[in-house]
Amino acid sequence: MLKKICALLAMTVLLSGCVKMETDLTIYKNGSAVVKDRFMVNKQLIAMSKQDPFKDIMNKKQQNADTKVLPYETEEMKGFEATTHMKNLETAKWNSTAESKSVKTKNPDGKFVSVKRSFVKTVYTIDAEIDASKDTDNNPGSQRQMDSLKNSGADINNIFQVNYIVRTPVKADSNNATTADDTNFVYKWQMKFGEINPIKLQFTVYNTGNIIGAIVILLIIIAAVMTKKNSKKE
């Protein structure tokens, strides 16, 4: 797909945001998650090329039974959105296969999102790198076209926009997002071509049910002890 997109971009460097790619991950308090991959190309470019640059990758995405692929369109862009629902992010296949040639996780368990549970809290950690310094698919044609765009003086980061978005159920404890909305718990990273882009995020969900249950049990024990002491005095 990258080769087709590069060929399209080589036709013009005048359009801002010619191609947009987004990975939008939403994590819920109960441990479930939804990831949406959006791929969009400027409608003018599609009209000029008279071809569908997304056909191959759409077919590949549709092979995953857990993923639903639908057309996605805005006023200026056209493409598709692939949505994958995960009942349990911790054990979901996506969380183990999210690492690709361009995405490397630093979490010890090898997961893109590491989940550590305790009686009181659950800590979610993302510590990864996205390598946009080269064509990680090792496609000589794609790499030459990307180099040609760079050498033309075009702002490739303005033409080719790639974003990673994570939506959390609570405010993040720490993050290195390009933009962070701590009110709505939305964290967005804008990838930069020619660089290795780190993605770091951690948030904590407290297990209120366990905490309340422990307090109730403690109160019952205290009440029982007090009742026993009062009975002895009588």
Secondary structure, 3 states (H helix, E strand, C coil): CHHHHHHHHCCCCCCCCCEEEEEEEEECCCCCEEEEEEEEEEHHHHHHHCCCCCHHHHHHHHCCCCEEEEEEECCCEEEEEEEEEECCCCCCHHHHHCCCCCEEECCCCCCCEEEEECCCEEEEEEEEEEECCCCCCCCHHHHHHHHHHHHCCCCHHHHEEEEEEEECCCCCCEECCCEEECCCCEEEEECCCCCEEEEEEEEEEECHHHHHHHHHHHHHHHHHHHHHHHHHHC
